[in-house]
């Protein structure tokens, strides 16, 4: 496989992951993850049901999913909303099962089958439909997965895959609907927060915010897994030399993304201070301290033209004289497995003396673009004071 194809492959994977992570910030701490229950379907169902049982959050849930239902009126009525967990359901032949969540309001019932990592059970949805369709309620069936997957025939009909008139009736009437954690659970919680900003110090708010963060992390991890899974056959077929190129390309992608974040953070800090606002447009991305590029996409393209493992990539901020760096540099070798960064400054041109601080004294900067940008910003301020003297 050509080097360009490998780098294109890696870039595509990182781009798809980046695209998913832009919309919502990744949580710095997630209690479900700390408790090791992030992907536990039962625990997620417990949280979702508990949130629905909070009046305003439950109303927001009905409003959100009402867009998928034929009858919008029940969502607007002031019926009490209640969610219960693991309600028993008896299907054909007295087969027993337990629904994950049932939401009750007025003469409507919403039956939610929650699937995160487990596969479909034999005839699960069909069993629930046979149970609830005989109860005299208006029932909608929601199949909830990370990315809105459609339920399988096994879930609807069982391993025998025989037709079931009750199942067919529900499907024909549009009462079987797929939901996703990615769009619907995050969307519902986000919408509620926007409407209840004045409650930001309440426990309900913190519960919603914490669970939204948990879902964002869960979905993001799933995106990463699927992105890599989609190209695993190609990766397994690579030769040793191609694997070496793949490793370098992956490191470059990871570091370029970090540099972009640092550049954006630093630019915002500079623009926010009248003393440094004139430098906000002086951020440049560097290759081995010789090539300076303003446009990030052009920079990314240049970095992949030659995947030399000893290339240094970085961010700098220029002074009025384009040959002078205003006391800031940020660089690392593109082939280092761990990101060991160096931050420093110089007052002369690029052939002049420099002062670098090693990674050991800047451990935090290897973990956060915000921290790295703050360090660079503070060095610019210090250097400006020295320069003015």
N, C-alpha and C positions, 0 to 999 in steps of 0.2 A: 504494500500500500504506500502511495506517495505521502511524503511528509505533509504536504498541503492538505491532503484528505484527512490525515490524522488530526491535525490542528483544527480543521473545520469541524470534525466530529466532536472534539473536546469543547470548542467554542459553542457549538450548538447545545450541548448538554448544560454548560454553565449559563448560557443565555436563557434557556427554558427555566432553569432554577431561579435565576435572577428575576425573571419576569413575574414569577409567582410570589417572590418575596418582597416586591416593591410596594404592593398595595397596603399591607399592614405591617407594622414593626414587629420584629421577632421578640418574644418576651425574654427579659433578662433572668427571670426566675419563674418557674411554673410549678405550683404545688402538686399537681397531679403527677408530674414527672418526678419530683422529689420523692413522692410516696410510691413511685414505681407502678402507677395504675393508669398511666396516660392512655394506653391502647386497650384498656379493659372495657369491653362493651357494657358490662353491667354497671360499672362505676360511672361511665359516661351517661348511661340511661338514667341513673340515679340523679345526677346533676341536672340533666335536661328537665326531668319531671319536677324536681324541686324548684327550678327557676320558673317553669310554667305555673306552678302553684303560688308564685308571687303575683298578686293581682295585675299590676301594670306590665310586668314582663310577660305574663300569660296573654294579656290582651294584645301586646305587640306581636306575640307568636301567631295568634289567630289572624291578625292583620297581614303578617308577612306571608303565611301560607295560603291566605284567602285568594291570592292572585292565581293559584293553581286550581281553585275549586269552581265548579259550575255555579254555585249559589253563594254570592258574596254577602247576602243579607245577614246570615247568622253571625258573621264576623263583626258586624256593626252593632248588633243588639247587645244590651247590657246583661247578658246571661252570666252567672258565675262560671268560672273556668276551673276545672280540676283535672289533674293528671294522676293516674295511678300506675304502679309498676307491677309487672308480672301477673296480669289478670289471667285467670284460667280460661281456656277456650277449648271447646269440644267440636271436632270436625266430623267428617264422614266416618261411619263405623265406630263411633265413640272414641276416636283417637284424641288424646288429650295433648294440649300444648299450653304455653304461656306467652302471651304477647309481651313485648318489651315495654311499651308505653301505650296507654289508652288515655286520650284527652276527651273529657266529657263537657259538653255545654249545650243546654237545651235538649232538643231532640236529635242532636248530632253527636257522632262519635268519630274520633280520629285514631286509627290504629297505626302505630309506628313500629316497624321492624327495623332494628338497628344493627347494621353490619359494619364492622371496622376491619378486622383481619380474618375473622372466621368465614368459612364458606356457607352456602345455603343449606339449610336443613331439608330433609325429605318432605316435600309438600307443606312447608311451614305456612306460607301465605295462603295457600288454598285452604288449609285447615282453619285459619282465622276467618277467612271469608265465609266459609260454610257455617261457622259459629255465629258471626255477627249479622249476617244477612237475614237470619231468622228472628232477630230481636226487635224488629219494628223501628229501628233508628235509621237516620240518614248517615251512612258510614263511608268515610274515605280511608284509603289504605296508603300509607306513605312508606316507601322503601328508602331508608336513610343509609348512605355510604359516604366515604370520604370525598368521592368525586362524582357522585350522581349516577352510579352504575345502574343498569336495568336489572330487575330480578330475573333469575334463570328459570327455565322451564321446570327444573327440579324443584325449585321453591314453590312454583305455582301448582304443579300437577303431581309431583312426586317422581320417583325413579321410573315408574311405569309410563310417564309422559302421556297419560290418557286425558282426553278432553273432559272438562268439567263445566257444565252449563252455568253454574253459579259464578265461577271464575271468569268465564267468557262474558257474562253479563256485566260484571264489575268493570272489566277492561273496556268493553264497548261503551259504557256510560262515562268513561273518563275518570273513574274513581280510584284507579291505581296510579300513583304518582311517585316519581323518583325525586328524592331530595339529596343534597350534598352538604357535608360539613363545610366544604370549601366556599360555597356561595350562600347557602341558606342559613346554616347555623351561625356562621360569622356575620352574615348580613342582618339576621334577626337581632342579634345582640348589639351590633353596631348601631342599628336603627334605634333601638331602645335607648342606648346611651345618648344619642344625639337629641332625643326628646326629653331626657331627664338629666341634663347637665347640672341642674341645681341640687341634685342628690349625690354629687360626686364623693361626699364624705360618708355616705350611708353604707351599711354592711351589704345591702342588696347590690349597690353599685360595685363594690369591691368584688363581690361574688361573680357578677356578670363580667367584669373586666378580667378577673383571674381566669375564668373559664374560656373567655374569648381568646386569651393568650394561649391557653392549653390547646385549643382547636387549631389556632394558627401554627403552633409548633407541630402538631400531629399531621396537619395537611402538608406543611413544608417538608417534613421528613419523608412523607409518602411521595411527594414530587421528586425528591432526590433519588429515592429508591427506584421509582418507575423510570426516571430519566436514564439511570445507569443500566437498568434491566433491559431497556429497549435496544441498547447497543452491545449487550454482553456477548452475543455471538461474534460480532466483529472484533471485540477486544480479545476474545479467546483465541482468535486466529492469527494474532500478531506475532511477528518474529521478535527475538530479543532486541535487535536494534530498533525496531518499531516501538517496542515497549519502553525503551529508554527515551525516545522522542516523545512518547505519550506522557511519560512522567514529567519531563521538562515542560511540555505544553500545559499540563494540568497545573503545575506550579505557577507558570506565567499567568494563566487565567485567574487563579486565586489571588495573586499579588496585584494584578492589574485592577481587579475589582476593589481591593483594599485601597489602592492608590487613588482611584476615582472618588471613593468616599472621603479620603483625607483631603483631596483637592477641593471638594465641594464644601466640606466643613471649614477648611481654612479660608476659602473665599468668603463664606458667610460671616466669619469672625472679622475678617479685614474690612468688609463692607459696612459692618455695624459700628465701626469706630472712626470718627472723623479724622483722627490722626493717621489712620492706615487705609482709609477708603480708596485712596489713589493707587493702592497696591492690589486691590481686589481683582483687577483685570490682568495682573502680572504673573498669575499662577501658570507654570509650565510643567509638562511631563518630560522627564529626561531619560535618555538611553545612554548609559556609560558616560554620563556627564559631558557628552559631545553634541548630541542632537537634542534640541528642545522643540517640543510640539505643543501647541495650544489646544487643538481639537483632539478630544479623547479617542474618538473612533479611528482617526488617522493614526494616533499613537498605538492603539491596539493592533492595527494592521501592520505597522512598522515592526512591532515587537515579534510578530509571527513570521516575518520574512526570513529571519535567520535565527533559529533556535539555538544559539550558542549558549552553553550552560554557564559561561562566565560573564554573561552580559549583566550589567547593573541597571536596574530600573528605579526611577524615583520621582519625587515632586520637588520643585524649587520655586522660589518667589524672587522675581527680578527687581532690581532698582530701576531708576529712570534711565540709567545707562544700561542698555541690554547686555553689555559684556560683564556686568557686575551682578553677583547674586547677593541679595539683601540678607545675608546671614542665615539662610535656611537651606538645608538639603535633607533628603530622605531617600535612602537607597538600600537595596539588598540584592544579593546574587540570585539570578532567576532559577538556579539549580539547587538551591538549598532546600532540603526537605522541611526543616523548621524555618520559620520566618525570623531570621536574625537581622534586625534593622539597625541602621546607624543614622543618627540625627546630628547635624552640625551646622556650622555657618562659616562664611568667608567674606572678606571685605574687598579682596582683590579680584582680578579676572579669573577665569577658570584654570589658568595655569599657576595661579598664586597659591598661597598657603591656605590650609583649611584646618578646622578643629572639629573632630568627630567625637561624639560620645558613643560608647559601645552599647551593645544590646543588654549587657548585664545590668547597667544602670537605668535601662529604659524598658524593663520587663513588661510594665503595664502597656506600653505603646505597641507591643507585639500582639495585644489582644483586642484593642479597641481603636477604631479610626478616630473617634471623638477625642480620645486621650492623646493620640499622636498629633492630631491637628492642634490641640491646645498647647502642646509642648512647642510645636513649630511657631505658633502665634506668639507665645511668650518670648521666644528667642528673637523674633522680629522686633517686638517692643523693646527688649533689652538692647538689641543692636542699634535701633533707631536712636536711643538715648546716647549710646557711645558715639554714634556717627555725628550727632548734633553737637557734641562737645568739641 
